[in-house]
Amino acid sequence: MTSKELLYVEDALGHECFMKSCSQKTSSQLTDITLSSYVKELEAKHTELFNKFLNLL
């Protein structure tokens, strides 16, 4: 893996980590059950993407 590719993966990991933590915080604050459930699905998706990028390393 080139250094440029490594920088891309590290950047993507940071973005996915940020999105995961935002989703966690938001889903816990929502009172609408349907919306909260959807945001939890987003959290799971970002966790999955984070793990996929991590496996590239």
CHARMM-style PDB file with segment names, atoms N, HN, CA, C and O in Angstrom:
ATOM      1  N   MET     1       0.853  -1.171   0.000  1.00  0.00      PROA
ATOM      2  CA  MET     1       0.000   0.000   0.000  1.00  0.00      PROA
ATOM      3  C   MET     1       0.904   1.241   0.000  1.00  0.00      PROA
ATOM      4  O   MET     1       1.847   1.341   0.785  1.00  0.00      PROA
ATOM      5  N   THR     2       0.598   2.166  -0.885  1.00  0.00      PROA
ATOM      6  HN  THR     2      -0.168   2.086  -1.523  1.00  0.00      PROA
ATOM      7  CA  THR     2       1.407   3.383  -0.965  1.00  0.00      PROA
ATOM      8  C   THR     2       1.075   4.306   0.201  1.00  0.00      PROA
ATOM      9  O   THR     2       0.064   4.126   0.879  1.00  0.00      PROA
ATOM     10  N   SER     3       1.922   5.282   0.423  1.00  0.00      PROA
ATOM     11  HN  SER     3       2.744   5.428  -0.128  1.00  0.00      PROA
ATOM     12  CA  SER     3       1.684   6.216   1.525  1.00  0.00      PROA
ATOM     13  C   SER     3       0.422   7.043   1.275  1.00  0.00      PROA
ATOM     14  O   SER     3      -0.291   7.395   2.215  1.00  0.00      PROA
ATOM     15  N   LYS     4       0.150   7.350   0.010  1.00  0.00      PROA
ATOM     16  HN  LYS     4       0.729   7.064  -0.753  1.00  0.00      PROA
ATOM     17  CA  LYS     4      -1.062   8.103  -0.320  1.00  0.00      PROA
ATOM     18  C   LYS     4      -2.318   7.272  -0.016  1.00  0.00      PROA
ATOM     19  O   LYS     4      -3.300   7.794   0.513  1.00  0.00      PROA
ATOM     20  N   GLU     5      -2.278   5.992  -0.349  1.00  0.00      PROA
ATOM     21  HN  GLU     5      -1.481   5.568  -0.779  1.00  0.00      PROA
ATOM     22  CA  GLU     5      -3.400   5.101  -0.047  1.00  0.00      PROA
ATOM     23  C   GLU     5      -3.580   4.945   1.462  1.00  0.00      PROA
ATOM     24  O   GLU     5      -4.706   4.911   1.957  1.00  0.00      PROA
ATOM     25  N   LEU     6      -2.480   4.853   2.180  1.00  0.00      PROA
ATOM     26  HN  LEU     6      -1.565   4.880   1.777  1.00  0.00      PROA
ATOM     27  CA  LEU     6      -2.536   4.738   3.631  1.00  0.00      PROA
ATOM     28  C   LEU     6      -3.171   5.982   4.247  1.00  0.00      PROA
ATOM     29  O   LEU     6      -3.974   5.879   5.175  1.00  0.00      PROA
ATOM     30  N   LEU     7      -2.813   7.150   3.735  1.00  0.00      PROA
ATOM     31  HN  LEU     7      -2.161   7.234   2.981  1.00  0.00      PROA
ATOM     32  CA  LEU     7      -3.419   8.393   4.223  1.00  0.00      PROA
ATOM     33  C   LEU     7      -4.917   8.409   3.959  1.00  0.00      PROA
ATOM     34  O   LEU     7      -5.690   8.869   4.801  1.00  0.00      PROA
ATOM     35  N   TYR     8      -5.334   7.912   2.799  1.00  0.00      PROA
ATOM     36  HN  TYR     8      -4.707   7.539   2.116  1.00  0.00      PROA
ATOM     37  CA  TYR     8      -6.755   7.845   2.475  1.00  0.00      PROA
ATOM     38  C   TYR     8      -7.493   6.943   3.456  1.00  0.00      PROA
ATOM     39  O   TYR     8      -8.558   7.303   3.958  1.00  0.00      PROA
ATOM     40  N   VAL     9      -6.928   5.770   3.728  1.00  0.00      PROA
ATOM     41  HN  VAL     9      -6.063   5.477   3.320  1.00  0.00      PROA
ATOM     42  CA  VAL     9      -7.570   4.825   4.647  1.00  0.00      PROA
ATOM     43  C   VAL     9      -7.649   5.415   6.051  1.00  0.00      PROA
ATOM     44  O   VAL     9      -8.676   5.286   6.718  1.00  0.00      PROA
ATOM     45  N   GLU    10      -6.581   6.057   6.504  1.00  0.00      PROA
ATOM     46  HN  GLU    10      -5.747   6.162   5.962  1.00  0.00      PROA
ATOM     47  CA  GLU    10      -6.589   6.681   7.830  1.00  0.00      PROA
ATOM     48  C   GLU    10      -7.642   7.787   7.911  1.00  0.00      PROA
ATOM     49  O   GLU    10      -8.326   7.924   8.925  1.00  0.00      PROA
ATOM     50  N   ASP    11      -7.768   8.564   6.855  1.00  0.00      PROA
ATOM     51  HN  ASP    11      -7.212   8.453   6.031  1.00  0.00      PROA
ATOM     52  CA  ASP    11      -8.775   9.620   6.801  1.00  0.00      PROA
ATOM     53  C   ASP    11     -10.176   9.020   6.835  1.00  0.00      PROA
ATOM     54  O   ASP    11     -11.048   9.509   7.553  1.00  0.00      PROA
ATOM     55  N   ALA    12     -10.389   7.967   6.063  1.00  0.00      PROA
ATOM     56  HN  ALA    12      -9.681   7.570   5.480  1.00  0.00      PROA
ATOM     57  CA  ALA    12     -11.694   7.305   6.037  1.00  0.00      PROA
ATOM     58  C   ALA    12     -12.035   6.720   7.404  1.00  0.00      PROA
ATOM     59  O   ALA    12     -13.186   6.785   7.835  1.00  0.00      PROA
ATOM     60  N   LEU    13     -11.042   6.147   8.091  1.00  0.00      PROA
ATOM     61  HN  LEU    13     -10.107   6.094   7.741  1.00  0.00      PROA
ATOM     62  CA  LEU    13     -11.273   5.614   9.441  1.00  0.00      PROA
ATOM     63  C   LEU    13     -11.714   6.725  10.394  1.00  0.00      PROA
ATOM     64  O   LEU    13     -12.619   6.532  11.206  1.00  0.00      PROA
ATOM     65  N   GLY    14     -11.075   7.878  10.287  1.00  0.00      PROA
ATOM     66  HN  GLY    14     -10.340   8.034   9.627  1.00  0.00      PROA
ATOM     67  CA  GLY    14     -11.445   8.999  11.134  1.00  0.00      PROA
ATOM     68  C   GLY    14     -12.863   9.470  10.870  1.00  0.00      PROA
ATOM     69  O   GLY    14     -13.606   9.774  11.804  1.00  0.00      PROA
ATOM     70  N   HSD    15     -13.241   9.530   9.601  1.00  0.00      PROA
ATOM     71  HN  HSD    15     -12.638   9.283   8.843  1.00  0.00      PROA
ATOM     72  CA  HSD    15     -14.599   9.950   9.253  1.00  0.00      PROA
ATOM     73  C   HSD    15     -15.637   8.955   9.756  1.00  0.00      PROA
ATOM     74  O   HSD    15     -16.665   9.351  10.305  1.00  0.00      PROA
ATOM     75  N   GLU    16     -15.372   7.677   9.571  1.00  0.00      PROA
ATOM     76  HN  GLU    16     -14.537   7.356   9.125  1.00  0.00      PROA
ATOM     77  CA  GLU    16     -16.330   6.659  10.012  1.00  0.00      PROA
ATOM     78  C   GLU    16     -16.442   6.636  11.537  1.00  0.00      PROA
ATOM     79  O   GLU    16     -17.531   6.437  12.076  1.00  0.00      PROA
ATOM     80  N   CYS    17     -15.346   6.836  12.219  1.00  0.00      PROA
ATOM     81  HN  CYS    17     -14.462   6.998  11.782  1.00  0.00      PROA
ATOM     82  CA  CYS    17     -15.368   6.886  13.685  1.00  0.00      PROA
ATOM     83  C   CYS    17     -16.208   8.073  14.150  1.00  0.00      PROA
ATOM     84  O   CYS    17     -16.999   7.954  15.086  1.00  0.00      PROA
ATOM     85  N   PHE    18     -16.033   9.210  13.496  1.00  0.00      PROA
ATOM     86  HN  PHE    18     -15.391   9.307  12.736  1.00  0.00      PROA
ATOM     87  CA  PHE    18     -16.804  10.402  13.831  1.00  0.00      PROA
ATOM     88  C   PHE    18     -18.291  10.187  13.574  1.00  0.00      PROA
ATOM     89  O   PHE    18     -19.123  10.541  14.409  1.00  0.00      PROA
ATOM     90  N   MET    19     -18.630   9.613  12.433  1.00  0.00      PROA
ATOM     91  HN  MET    19     -17.954   9.325  11.754  1.00  0.00      PROA
ATOM     92  CA  MET    19     -20.036   9.371  12.101  1.00  0.00      PROA
ATOM     93  C   MET    19     -20.669   8.367  13.059  1.00  0.00      PROA
ATOM     94  O   MET    19     -21.836   8.500  13.428  1.00  0.00      PROA
ATOM     95  N   LYS    20     -19.892   7.365  13.458  1.00  0.00      PROA
ATOM     96  HN  LYS    20     -18.944   7.257  13.158  1.00  0.00      PROA
ATOM     97  CA  LYS    20     -20.391   6.367  14.404  1.00  0.00      PROA
ATOM     98  C   LYS    20     -20.701   7.014  15.750  1.00  0.00      PROA
ATOM     99  O   LYS    20     -21.750   6.755  16.339  1.00  0.00      PROA
ATOM    100  N   SER    21     -19.798   7.845  16.232  1.00  0.00      PROA
ATOM    101  HN  SER    21     -18.946   8.055  15.754  1.00  0.00      PROA
ATOM    102  CA  SER    21     -20.019   8.480  17.538  1.00  0.00      PROA
ATOM    103  C   SER    21     -21.172   9.490  17.470  1.00  0.00      PROA
ATOM    104  O   SER    21     -21.940   9.615  18.424  1.00  0.00      PROA
ATOM    105  N   CYS    22     -21.294  10.206  16.354  1.00  0.00      PROA
ATOM    106  HN  CYS    22     -20.670  10.105  15.580  1.00  0.00      PROA
ATOM    107  CA  CYS    22     -22.429  11.138  16.192  1.00  0.00      PROA
ATOM    108  C   CYS    22     -23.752  10.372  16.172  1.00  0.00      PROA
ATOM    109  O   CYS    22     -24.735  10.806  16.773  1.00  0.00      PROA
ATOM    110  N   SER    23     -23.770   9.244  15.485  1.00  0.00      PROA
ATOM    111  HN  SER    23     -22.972   8.892  14.997  1.00  0.00      PROA
ATOM    112  CA  SER    23     -24.988   8.433  15.408  1.00  0.00      PROA
ATOM    113  C   SER    23     -25.374   7.903  16.781  1.00  0.00      PROA
ATOM    114  O   SER    23     -26.552   7.902  17.140  1.00  0.00      PROA
ATOM    115  N   GLN    24     -24.384   7.451  17.553  1.00  0.00      PROA
ATOM    116  HN  GLN    24     -23.427   7.452  17.261  1.00  0.00      PROA
ATOM    117  CA  GLN    24     -24.650   6.942  18.892  1.00  0.00      PROA
ATOM    118  C   GLN    24     -25.268   8.024  19.764  1.00  0.00      PROA
ATOM    119  O   GLN    24     -26.274   7.795  20.436  1.00  0.00      PROA
ATOM    120  N   LYS    25     -24.661   9.196  19.748  1.00  0.00      PROA
ATOM    121  HN  LYS    25     -23.843   9.381  19.202  1.00  0.00      PROA
ATOM    122  CA  LYS    25     -25.137  10.290  20.577  1.00  0.00      PROA
ATOM    123  C   LYS    25     -26.545  10.720  20.163  1.00  0.00      PROA
ATOM    124  O   LYS    25     -27.412  10.944  21.007  1.00  0.00      PROA
ATOM    125  N   THR    26     -26.752  10.828  18.871  1.00  0.00      PROA
ATOM    126  HN  THR    26     -26.047  10.645  18.185  1.00  0.00      PROA
ATOM    127  CA  THR    26     -28.040  11.286  18.365  1.00  0.00      PROA
ATOM    128  C   THR    26     -29.147  10.286  18.666  1.00  0.00      PROA
ATOM    129  O   THR    26     -30.231  10.682  19.095  1.00  0.00      PROA
ATOM    130  N   SER    27     -28.899   9.008  18.452  1.00  0.00      PROA
ATOM    131  HN  SER    27     -28.019   8.686  18.103  1.00  0.00      PROA
ATOM    132  CA  SER    27     -29.948   8.004  18.687  1.00  0.00      PROA
ATOM    133  C   SER    27     -30.361   7.948  20.150  1.00  0.00      PROA
ATOM    134  O   SER    27     -31.516   7.652  20.459  1.00  0.00      PROA
ATOM    135  N   SER    28     -29.434   8.230  21.046  1.00  0.00      PROA
ATOM    136  HN  SER    28     -28.496   8.471  20.795  1.00  0.00      PROA
ATOM    137  CA  SER    28     -29.776   8.202  22.469  1.00  0.00      PROA
ATOM    138  C   SER    28     -30.588   9.428  22.890  1.00  0.00      PROA
ATOM    139  O   SER    28     -31.276   9.400  23.911  1.00  0.00      PROA
ATOM    140  N   GLN    29     -30.505  10.501  22.104  1.00  0.00      PROA
ATOM    141  HN  GLN    29     -29.946  10.523  21.275  1.00  0.00      PROA
ATOM    142  CA  GLN    29     -31.219  11.727  22.458  1.00  0.00      PROA
ATOM    143  C   GLN    29     -32.590  11.839  21.797  1.00  0.00      PROA
ATOM    144  O   GLN    29     -33.411  12.653  22.218  1.00  0.00      PROA
ATOM    145  N   LEU    30     -32.843  11.044  20.782  1.00  0.00      PROA
ATOM    146  HN  LEU    30     -32.176  10.382  20.440  1.00  0.00      PROA
ATOM    147  CA  LEU    30     -34.107  11.143  20.056  1.00  0.00      PROA
ATOM    148  C   LEU    30     -35.249  10.513  20.844  1.00  0.00      PROA
ATOM    149  O   LEU    30     -35.077   9.480  21.492  1.00  0.00      PROA
ATOM    150  N   THR    31     -36.408  11.143  20.782  1.00  0.00      PROA
ATOM    151  HN  THR    31     -36.548  11.982  20.255  1.00  0.00      PROA
ATOM    152  CA  THR    31     -37.587  10.593  21.458  1.00  0.00      PROA
ATOM    153  C   THR    31     -38.493   9.850  20.480  1.00  0.00      PROA
ATOM    154  O   THR    31     -39.281   9.000  20.895  1.00  0.00      PROA
ATOM    155  N   ASP    32     -38.391  10.160  19.184  1.00  0.00      PROA
ATOM    156  HN  ASP    32     -37.751  10.850  18.846  1.00  0.00      PROA
ATOM    157  CA  ASP    32     -39.159   9.456  18.159  1.00  0.00      PROA
ATOM    158  C   ASP    32     -38.537   8.081  17.952  1.00  0.00      PROA
ATOM    159  O   ASP    32     -37.386   7.974  17.530  1.00  0.00      PROA
ATOM    160  N   ILE    33     -39.288   7.041  18.246  1.00  0.00      PROA
ATOM    161  HN  ILE    33     -40.224   7.128  18.589  1.00  0.00      PROA
ATOM    162  CA  ILE    33     -38.765   5.676  18.203  1.00  0.00      PROA
ATOM    163  C   ILE    33     -38.345   5.276  16.788  1.00  0.00      PROA
ATOM    164  O   ILE    33     -37.312   4.631  16.605  1.00  0.00      PROA
ATOM    165  N   THR    34     -39.138   5.655  15.798  1.00  0.00      PROA
ATOM    166  HN  THR    34     -39.977   6.178  15.947  1.00  0.00      PROA
ATOM    167  CA  THR    34     -38.822   5.297  14.414  1.00  0.00      PROA
ATOM    168  C   THR    34     -37.532   5.971  13.958  1.00  0.00      PROA
ATOM    169  O   THR    34     -36.671   5.336  13.348  1.00  0.00      PROA
ATOM    170  N   LEU    35     -37.410   7.238  14.255  1.00  0.00      PROA
ATOM    171  HN  LEU    35     -38.109   7.753  14.751  1.00  0.00      PROA
ATOM    172  CA  LEU    35     -36.210   7.974  13.867  1.00  0.00      PROA
ATOM    173  C   LEU    35     -34.984   7.461  14.615  1.00  0.00      PROA
ATOM    174  O   LEU    35     -33.905   7.333  14.037  1.00  0.00      PROA
ATOM    175  N   SER    36     -35.153   7.171  15.889  1.00  0.00      PROA
ATOM    176  HN  SER    36     -36.029   7.274  16.359  1.00  0.00      PROA
ATOM    177  CA  SER    36     -34.057   6.636  16.686  1.00  0.00      PROA
ATOM    178  C   SER    36     -33.595   5.290  16.133  1.00  0.00      PROA
ATOM    179  O   SER    36     -32.397   5.012  16.085  1.00  0.00      PROA
ATOM    180  N   SER    37     -34.535   4.470  15.722  1.00  0.00      PROA
ATOM    181  HN  SER    37     -35.508   4.696  15.762  1.00  0.00      PROA
ATOM    182  CA  SER    37     -34.210   3.170  15.150  1.00  0.00      PROA
ATOM    183  C   SER    37     -33.425   3.330  13.845  1.00  0.00      PROA
ATOM    184  O   SER    37     -32.468   2.599  13.591  1.00  0.00      PROA
ATOM    185  N   TYR    38     -33.840   4.287  13.033  1.00  0.00      PROA
ATOM    186  HN  TYR    38     -34.617   4.881  13.239  1.00  0.00      PROA
ATOM    187  CA  TYR    38     -33.134   4.538  11.779  1.00  0.00      PROA
ATOM    188  C   TYR    38     -31.698   5.007  12.037  1.00  0.00      PROA
ATOM    189  O   TYR    38     -30.772   4.575  11.350  1.00  0.00      PROA
ATOM    190  N   VAL    39     -31.516   5.876  13.009  1.00  0.00      PROA
ATOM    191  HN  VAL    39     -32.268   6.227  13.567  1.00  0.00      PROA
ATOM    192  CA  VAL    39     -30.175   6.378  13.314  1.00  0.00      PROA
ATOM    193  C   VAL    39     -29.308   5.250  13.874  1.00  0.00      PROA
ATOM    194  O   VAL    39     -28.098   5.231  13.647  1.00  0.00      PROA
ATOM    195  N   LYS    40     -29.916   4.310  14.604  1.00  0.00      PROA
ATOM    196  HN  LYS    40     -30.898   4.326  14.789  1.00  0.00      PROA
ATOM    197  CA  LYS    40     -29.165   3.151  15.087  1.00  0.00      PROA
ATOM    198  C   LYS    40     -28.714   2.274  13.924  1.00  0.00      PROA
ATOM    199  O   LYS    40     -27.632   1.689  13.969  1.00  0.00      PROA
ATOM    200  N   GLU    41     -29.547   2.183  12.877  1.00  0.00      PROA
ATOM    201  HN  GLU    41     -30.425   2.659  12.841  1.00  0.00      PROA
ATOM    202  CA  GLU    41     -29.146   1.453  11.675  1.00  0.00      PROA
ATOM    203  C   GLU    41     -27.950   2.142  11.011  1.00  0.00      PROA
ATOM    204  O   GLU    41     -27.027   1.480  10.536  1.00  0.00      PROA
ATOM    205  N   LEU    42     -27.980   3.470  10.984  1.00  0.00      PROA
ATOM    206  HN  LEU    42     -28.730   4.007  11.369  1.00  0.00      PROA
ATOM    207  CA  LEU    42     -26.854   4.220  10.430  1.00  0.00      PROA
ATOM    208  C   LEU    42     -25.587   3.959  11.243  1.00  0.00      PROA
ATOM    209  O   LEU    42     -24.500   3.804  10.687  1.00  0.00      PROA
ATOM    210  N   GLU    43     -25.744   3.912  12.554  1.00  0.00      PROA
ATOM    211  HN  GLU    43     -26.627   4.038  13.005  1.00  0.00      PROA
ATOM    212  CA  GLU    43     -24.599   3.627  13.425  1.00  0.00      PROA
ATOM    213  C   GLU    43     -23.999   2.263  13.086  1.00  0.00      PROA
ATOM    214  O   GLU    43     -22.780   2.117  13.008  1.00  0.00      PROA
ATOM    215  N   ALA    44     -24.865   1.266  12.886  1.00  0.00      PROA
ATOM    216  HN  ALA    44     -25.855   1.384  12.949  1.00  0.00      PROA
ATOM    217  CA  ALA    44     -24.384  -0.073  12.539  1.00  0.00      PROA
ATOM    218  C   ALA    44     -23.669  -0.065  11.188  1.00  0.00      PROA
ATOM    219  O   ALA    44     -22.656  -0.743  11.014  1.00  0.00      PROA
ATOM    220  N   LYS    45     -24.195   0.697  10.240  1.00  0.00      PROA
ATOM    221  HN  LYS    45     -25.017   1.248  10.381  1.00  0.00      PROA
ATOM    222  CA  LYS    45     -23.573   0.787   8.922  1.00  0.00      PROA
ATOM    223  C   LYS    45     -22.190   1.436   9.008  1.00  0.00      PROA
ATOM    224  O   LYS    45     -21.243   0.981   8.367  1.00  0.00      PROA
ATOM    225  N   HSD    46     -22.084   2.497   9.801  1.00  0.00      PROA
ATOM    226  HN  HSD    46     -22.853   2.867  10.321  1.00  0.00      PROA
ATOM    227  CA  HSD    46     -20.788   3.162   9.944  1.00  0.00      PROA
ATOM    228  C   HSD    46     -19.792   2.281  10.702  1.00  0.00      PROA
ATOM    229  O   HSD    46     -18.592   2.327  10.430  1.00  0.00      PROA
ATOM    230  N   THR    47     -20.276   1.498  11.632  1.00  0.00      PROA
ATOM    231  HN  THR    47     -21.250   1.462  11.853  1.00  0.00      PROA
ATOM    232  CA  THR    47     -19.408   0.550  12.331  1.00  0.00      PROA
ATOM    233  C   THR    47     -18.884  -0.496  11.349  1.00  0.00      PROA
ATOM    234  O   THR    47     -17.709  -0.859  11.381  1.00  0.00      PROA
ATOM    235  N   GLU    48     -19.772  -0.973  10.478  1.00  0.00      PROA
ATOM    236  HN  GLU    48     -20.727  -0.678  10.452  1.00  0.00      PROA
ATOM    237  CA  GLU    48     -19.379  -1.953   9.462  1.00  0.00      PROA
ATOM    238  C   GLU    48     -18.344  -1.361   8.504  1.00  0.00      PROA
ATOM    239  O   GLU    48     -17.354  -2.015   8.175  1.00  0.00      PROA
ATOM    240  N   LEU    49     -18.571  -0.142   8.065  1.00  0.00      PROA
ATOM    241  HN  LEU    49     -19.375   0.389   8.333  1.00  0.00      PROA
ATOM    242  CA  LEU    49     -17.613   0.506   7.160  1.00  0.00      PROA
ATOM    243  C   LEU    49     -16.275   0.749   7.852  1.00  0.00      PROA
ATOM    244  O   LEU    49     -15.222   0.577   7.238  1.00  0.00      PROA
ATOM    245  N   PHE    50     -16.307   1.148   9.129  1.00  0.00      PROA
ATOM    246  HN  PHE    50     -17.162   1.288   9.628  1.00  0.00      PROA
ATOM    247  CA  PHE    50     -15.082   1.343   9.894  1.00  0.00      PROA
ATOM    248  C   PHE    50     -14.274   0.052   9.935  1.00  0.00      PROA
ATOM    249  O   PHE    50     -13.061   0.060   9.725  1.00  0.00      PROA
ATOM    250  N   ASN    51     -14.959  -1.057  10.209  1.00  0.00      PROA
ATOM    251  HN  ASN    51     -15.945  -1.063  10.380  1.00  0.00      PROA
ATOM    252  CA  ASN    51     -14.268  -2.346  10.298  1.00  0.00      PROA
ATOM    253  C   ASN    51     -13.698  -2.781   8.950  1.00  0.00      PROA
ATOM    254  O   ASN    51     -12.633  -3.395   8.893  1.00  0.00      PROA
ATOM    255  N   LYS    52     -14.410  -2.460   7.857  1.00  0.00      PROA
ATOM    256  HN  LYS    52     -15.276  -1.960   7.903  1.00  0.00      PROA
ATOM    257  CA  LYS    52     -13.904  -2.812   6.531  1.00  0.00      PROA
ATOM    258  C   LYS    52     -12.631  -2.024   6.216  1.00  0.00      PROA
ATOM    259  O   LYS    52     -11.664  -2.581   5.698  1.00  0.00      PROA
ATOM    260  N   PHE    53     -12.637  -0.721   6.533  1.00  0.00      PROA
ATOM    261  HN  PHE    53     -13.423  -0.268   6.954  1.00  0.00      PROA
ATOM    262  CA  PHE    53     -11.446   0.070   6.305  1.00  0.00      PROA
ATOM    263  C   PHE    53     -10.297  -0.389   7.199  1.00  0.00      PROA
ATOM    264  O   PHE    53      -9.141  -0.404   6.775  1.00  0.00      PROA
ATOM    265  N   LEU    54     -10.617  -0.762   8.434  1.00  0.00      PROA
ATOM    266  HN  LEU    54     -11.556  -0.750   8.778  1.00  0.00      PROA
ATOM    267  CA  LEU    54      -9.587  -1.233   9.359  1.00  0.00      PROA
ATOM    268  C   LEU    54      -8.950  -2.519   8.850  1.00  0.00      PROA
ATOM    269  O   LEU    54      -7.752  -2.737   9.031  1.00  0.00      PROA
ATOM    270  N   ASN    55      -9.746  -3.365   8.217  1.00  0.00      PROA
ATOM    271  HN  ASN    55     -10.719  -3.188   8.070  1.00  0.00      PROA
ATOM    272  CA  ASN    55      -9.216  -4.630   7.696  1.00  0.00      PROA
ATOM    273  C   ASN    55      -8.281  -4.414   6.514  1.00  0.00      PROA
ATOM    274  O   ASN    55      -7.513  -5.311   6.167  1.00  0.00      PROA
ATOM    275  N   LEU    56      -8.332  -3.242   5.891  1.00  0.00      PROA
ATOM    276  HN  LEU    56      -8.956  -2.514   6.173  1.00  0.00      PROA
ATOM    277  CA  LEU    56      -7.402  -2.949   4.799  1.00  0.00      PROA
ATOM    278  C   LEU    56      -5.982  -2.779   5.308  1.00  0.00      PROA
ATOM    279  O   LEU    56      -5.016  -2.963   4.567  1.00  0.00      PROA
ATOM    280  N   LEU    57      -5.865  -2.425   6.588  1.00  0.00      PROA
ATOM    281  HN  LEU    57      -6.650  -2.276   7.190  1.00  0.00      PROA
ATOM    282  CA  LEU    57      -4.542  -2.255   7.173  1.00  0.00      PROA
ATOM    283  C   LEU    57      -4.044  -3.596   7.606  1.00  0.00      PROA
ATOM    284  OT1 LEU    57      -2.937  -3.703   8.133  1.00  0.00      PROA
TER     285      LEU     57
END
